[in-house]
Amino acid sequence: MRTRFSRRPSLLSARVAPPPLALGPQALFCLLAILLFPASASADITGFLGVNMTPANRPVKGVAIGAGLLIVGLEFEYANTSEDLTPAAPALDTFMFDGLLQTPIPIAGMQFYATAGGGIYHETLSVPNTSETNFGTNIGGGAKISLAGPLRLRLDYRVFNLRGTPLHQTVQRFYAGINLKF
């Protein structure tokens, strides 16, 4: 007796293709965020004291707040330079937004960086009574040196190019500060 086999596939042996992978906009955004923004994001704050060397040495003080992702960072900085009437050195307030390129990890306990940015400045000299508020740019670099835990010493040098009609268009500044990484 001969057995007949049916050519009809059974439900168990049927091959079912998996549904196509369809990612919605939210899933694509999450996937890109995971790939582009690693978990090594950090932030820091620096309080600093230094010297503005143009046209004469005067004290400068300020604060910088920044955030970074591996080698790229952003920072806001406020600095105030005192006025000195003897060499006609004006007071200078700067409000700068900067981008940073930095070493991804400290090298011998030091994290080096280069920075460039721009923002608003306000310059005043009381005698004669002059004042200027305008846009300025800066470029510079420095190092964040590990001290203990999240505490670091920050050394920074910048050259500012002040637009408009300031008393001094190119200003140089150096500072040292205490940096707290979090």
Wavefront OBJ file of the C-alpha trace (Angstrom):
o trace
v 0.000 0.000 0.000
v 1.263 3.286 -0.973
v 1.191 6.367 1.252
v 0.444 9.655 -0.210
v 2.198 12.721 1.070
v 0.474 15.971 0.930
v 2.336 18.912 -0.533
v 0.501 21.258 1.765
v 2.824 22.684 4.457
v 1.709 22.208 7.978
v 1.551 25.102 10.424
v 4.595 23.809 12.281
v 6.830 23.588 9.247
v 5.788 26.862 7.623
v 8.514 29.450 7.407
v 7.397 32.809 8.601
v 9.566 35.802 7.793
v 10.256 38.095 10.739
v 8.573 41.460 10.543
v 10.774 44.169 9.049
v 12.669 46.283 11.589
v 10.837 49.570 11.719
v 12.244 52.207 14.041
v 10.152 55.213 14.831
v 11.633 58.691 15.251
v 11.890 58.294 19.047
v 13.802 55.023 18.743
v 16.177 56.518 16.166
v 16.797 59.531 18.411
v 17.562 57.276 21.394
v 19.901 55.110 19.328
v 21.776 58.163 18.010
v 22.019 59.640 21.524
v 23.535 56.417 22.863
v 26.068 56.231 20.021
v 27.014 59.917 19.873
v 27.022 60.840 23.556
v 29.069 58.422 25.623
v 28.564 58.024 29.338
v 31.793 59.906 30.038
v 30.097 63.311 30.202
v 31.333 65.567 32.964
v 30.897 69.083 34.282
v 33.086 71.400 36.295
v 33.238 74.798 37.932
v 36.338 76.966 38.388
v 36.891 79.962 40.640
v 39.988 81.852 39.545
v 42.403 84.704 40.264
v 44.899 85.997 37.779
v 46.449 88.892 35.968
v 45.316 90.938 32.982
v 48.570 92.055 31.321
v 47.221 94.754 28.966
v 48.347 97.585 29.181
v 49.667 96.995 32.723
v 49.390 94.105 35.179
v 46.079 94.254 37.060
v 44.208 91.642 39.086
v 41.441 89.636 37.462
v 38.925 87.349 39.186
v 36.104 85.243 37.868
v 34.235 81.989 37.524
v 33.864 79.425 34.723
v 31.202 76.715 34.430
v 31.591 73.988 31.817
v 30.434 70.615 30.559
v 32.210 68.151 28.317
v 31.745 64.977 26.301
v 34.988 63.053 25.945
v 37.098 65.537 23.910
v 34.600 68.359 23.238
v 33.332 70.790 25.850
v 31.383 74.013 26.280
v 31.995 76.670 28.895
v 30.577 79.972 30.154
v 33.018 82.327 31.829
v 32.672 85.636 33.651
v 35.806 87.651 34.530
v 36.334 91.068 36.130
v 39.555 93.066 35.783
v 40.206 96.029 38.081
v 40.841 99.546 36.814
v 44.253 101.219 37.293
v 44.262 104.978 36.550
v 48.041 105.522 36.543
v 48.710 103.758 33.218
v 45.116 104.401 32.006
v 44.269 100.697 32.283
v 40.479 100.268 32.127
v 38.258 97.947 34.134
v 37.098 95.057 31.970
v 34.173 92.670 32.447
v 33.919 89.729 30.022
v 31.005 87.307 29.533
v 32.275 84.596 27.182
v 30.888 81.341 25.748
v 33.684 79.023 24.658
v 34.189 75.686 22.982
v 36.977 73.412 24.231
v 38.961 70.569 22.693
v 40.626 68.553 25.443
v 42.550 65.371 25.980
v 40.015 62.618 26.746
v 41.950 61.420 29.787
v 44.527 63.087 32.026
v 48.141 62.599 30.927
v 50.428 62.383 33.997
v 47.579 63.894 36.035
v 47.067 66.799 33.602
v 44.208 67.346 31.165
v 45.257 69.776 28.430
v 42.792 71.854 26.422
v 42.521 74.485 23.702
v 39.641 76.946 23.709
v 38.025 79.549 21.474
v 34.843 81.530 21.790
v 33.110 84.842 21.950
v 30.773 86.987 23.948
v 30.161 90.435 25.368
v 32.638 92.715 27.105
v 32.230 95.989 29.007
v 35.209 98.304 29.427
v 35.247 101.433 31.633
v 37.829 104.032 32.584
v 36.700 106.657 35.095
v 39.188 109.397 34.073
v 38.448 110.390 31.393
v 34.934 109.008 31.637
v 34.884 106.397 28.844
v 32.867 103.239 28.420
v 32.513 100.615 25.709
v 30.248 97.564 25.462
v 30.593 95.334 22.429
v 31.399 91.845 21.131
v 34.736 90.129 21.723
v 36.416 86.860 20.838
v 39.089 84.844 22.620
v 41.478 82.007 21.978
v 43.729 80.202 24.422
v 44.571 77.033 26.243
v 45.605 75.532 29.493
v 45.698 72.519 31.750
v 43.609 71.049 34.563
v 46.001 69.373 37.001
v 44.665 66.684 39.354
v 45.154 67.451 43.061
v 42.910 65.168 45.148
v 39.688 63.434 44.120
v 37.574 65.854 42.069
v 39.765 68.878 42.944
v 42.084 70.187 40.236
v 44.344 73.185 39.728
v 43.488 75.003 36.513
v 46.025 77.125 34.629
v 44.657 79.159 31.708
v 46.030 81.679 29.191
v 43.788 83.677 26.835
v 44.132 86.363 24.201
v 41.020 88.509 23.720
v 40.202 90.498 20.580
v 37.761 93.270 21.531
v 35.573 94.754 18.753
v 34.303 98.295 18.587
v 36.450 101.110 19.999
v 38.027 99.804 23.218
v 41.146 101.477 24.612
v 43.078 98.247 23.891
v 41.819 95.870 21.199
v 44.057 92.922 22.130
v 44.076 91.859 25.787
v 46.131 89.039 27.342
v 45.153 87.234 30.520
v 46.582 84.444 32.671
v 44.878 82.833 35.653
v 45.163 80.025 38.165
v 42.063 78.600 39.770
v 40.568 75.787 41.781
v 38.477 73.488 39.608
v 35.830 71.082 40.954
v 34.840 68.248 38.597
v 31.421 66.639 39.019
l 1 2 3 4 5 6 7 8 9 10 11 12 13 14 15 16 17 18 19 20 21 22 23 24 25 26 27 28 29 30 31 32 33 34 35 36 37 38 39 40 41 42 43 44 45 46 47 48 49 50 51 52 53 54 55 56 57 58 59 60 61 62 63 64 65 66 67 68 69 70 71 72 73 74 75 76 77 78 79 80 81 82 83 84 85 86 87 88 89 90 91 92 93 94 95 96 97 98 99 100 101 102 103 104 105 106 107 108 109 110 111 112 113 114 115 116 117 118 119 120 121 122 123 124 125 126 127 128 129 130 131 132 133 134 135 136 137 138 139 140 141 142 143 144 145 146 147 148 149 150 151 152 153 154 155 156 157 158 159 160 161 162 163 164 165 166 167 168 169 170 171 172 173 174 175 176 177 178 179 180 181 182
